[in-house]
Amino acid sequence: EAPAAAAAAAPAAAPAEASGPSYSLSGEYKADAMSVLTNMRAVTALKRGAPGMTEAVTATRKQMNDFVALYRRNTKVNGAVSFNTIYTAINTVSGHYASFGANYPIPEKRKV
């Protein structure tokens, strides 16, 4: 009964949108994939000179690298179509920022 009371008394976690983007991975593939995709969409929407662009791109690139490192060797997900699609998108976005830097936005032709 004590653990249930403690759980009920604990404050609920705020949604990621309310507190800003989350760049951590949970170890749950679907949730992590959605988080990576959300952050990738956010940085690809940024215009040149947007405040916080460098920090957002740097954090998203780290999250993308962590995602690939975590799931590439996981045989339960690495053969899935969704993983291959996300992996391709990660390579495209990460390659752009590796070549042009975190201050240069993704061109329209690379956006979906």
GUZA-102596 format. One record per residue (C-alpha): residue number from 1; residue in three letters; chain; x, y, z. Coordinates in steps of 0.05 Angstrom, whole numbers, plus 5000, padded with zeros to 4 digits. Layout:
pos; code; unit; u; v; w
NUM; ala; A; X; Y; Z
...
***
This chain:
pos; code; unit; u; v; w
1; glu; A; 5000; 5000; 5000
2; ala; A; 5058; 5048; 5013
3; pro; A; 5086; 5044; 4942
4; ala; A; 5016; 5060; 4914
5; ala; A; 5010; 5120; 4960
6; ala; A; 5079; 5144; 4940
7; ala; A; 5062; 5137; 4867
8; ala; A; 4998; 5175; 4875
9; ala; A; 5033; 5231; 4913
10; ala; A; 5088; 5238; 4859
11; pro; A; 5075; 5296; 4811
12; ala; A; 5060; 5277; 4739
13; ala; A; 5114; 5290; 4689
14; ala; A; 5102; 5350; 4644
15; pro; A; 5093; 5336; 4570
16; ala; A; 5155; 5349; 4528
17; glu; A; 5120; 5405; 4490
18; ala; A; 5107; 5444; 4554
19; ser; A; 5179; 5442; 4578
20; gly; A; 5214; 5443; 4510
21; pro; A; 5242; 5387; 4467
22; ser; A; 5269; 5324; 4499
23; tyr; A; 5333; 5296; 4469
24; ser; A; 5339; 5234; 4513
25; leu; A; 5322; 5164; 4492
26; ser; A; 5278; 5118; 4534
27; gly; A; 5297; 5051; 4504
28; glu; A; 5227; 5042; 4477
29; tyr; A; 5233; 5041; 4401
30; lys; A; 5166; 5073; 4382
31; ala; A; 5173; 5130; 4432
32; asp; A; 5245; 5142; 4414
33; ala; A; 5229; 5142; 4339
34; met; A; 5174; 5193; 4350
35; ser; A; 5220; 5237; 4392
36; val; A; 5276; 5235; 4340
37; leu; A; 5227; 5250; 4284
38; thr; A; 5195; 5308; 4322
39; asn; A; 5263; 5339; 4336
40; met; A; 5287; 5328; 4265
41; arg; A; 5224; 5363; 4238
42; ala; A; 5236; 5421; 4286
43; val; A; 5308; 5433; 4265
44; thr; A; 5293; 5426; 4191
45; ala; A; 5239; 5479; 4198
46; leu; A; 5287; 5530; 4227
47; lys; A; 5308; 5588; 4183
48; arg; A; 5378; 5615; 4179
49; gly; A; 5396; 5657; 4240
50; ala; A; 5339; 5629; 4283
51; pro; A; 5353; 5638; 4357
52; gly; A; 5380; 5574; 4388
53; met; A; 5390; 5540; 4320
54; thr; A; 5461; 5516; 4334
55; glu; A; 5442; 5487; 4402
56; ala; A; 5380; 5453; 4374
57; val; A; 5418; 5423; 4315
58; thr; A; 5475; 5399; 4359
59; ala; A; 5427; 5366; 4409
60; thr; A; 5386; 5334; 4353
61; arg; A; 5448; 5307; 4319
62; lys; A; 5470; 5276; 4384
63; gln; A; 5401; 5245; 4393
64; met; A; 5402; 5218; 4322
65; asn; A; 5471; 5187; 4333
66; asp; A; 5448; 5157; 4399
67; phe; A; 5385; 5129; 4366
68; val; A; 5424; 5095; 4311
69; ala; A; 5476; 5068; 4360
70; leu; A; 5421; 5040; 4405
71; tyr; A; 5376; 5008; 4352
72; arg; A; 5423; 4990; 4294
73; arg; A; 5445; 4926; 4328
74; asn; A; 5375; 4910; 4355
75; thr; A; 5351; 4853; 4311
76; lys; A; 5279; 4865; 4332
77; val; A; 5278; 4934; 4299
78; asn; A; 5337; 4940; 4251
79; gly; A; 5301; 4901; 4196
80; ala; A; 5237; 4940; 4202
81; val; A; 5216; 4986; 4146
82; ser; A; 5206; 5042; 4196
83; phe; A; 5277; 5036; 4221
84; asn; A; 5306; 5036; 4151
85; thr; A; 5265; 5098; 4133
86; ile; A; 5286; 5135; 4196
87; tyr; A; 5358; 5114; 4186
88; thr; A; 5357; 5143; 4115
89; ala; A; 5327; 5208; 4140
90; ile; A; 5379; 5211; 4196
91; asn; A; 5435; 5201; 4146
92; thr; A; 5408; 5256; 4102
93; val; A; 5398; 5308; 4157
94; ser; A; 5462; 5291; 4194
95; gly; A; 5502; 5291; 4129
96; his; A; 5476; 5360; 4112
97; tyr; A; 5497; 5389; 4179
98; ala; A; 5564; 5353; 4177
99; ser; A; 5578; 5384; 4109
100; phe; A; 5548; 5454; 4118
101; gly; A; 5548; 5465; 4193
102; ala; A; 5494; 5476; 4244
103; asn; A; 5479; 5547; 4222
104; tyr; A; 5459; 5531; 4151
105; pro; A; 5386; 5508; 4144
106; ile; A; 5363; 5447; 4105
107; pro; A; 5345; 5468; 4034
108; glu; A; 5274; 5458; 4010
109; lys; A; 5294; 5402; 3962
110; arg; A; 5316; 5358; 4021
111; lys; A; 5253; 5370; 4061
112; val; A; 5193; 5324; 4056
***
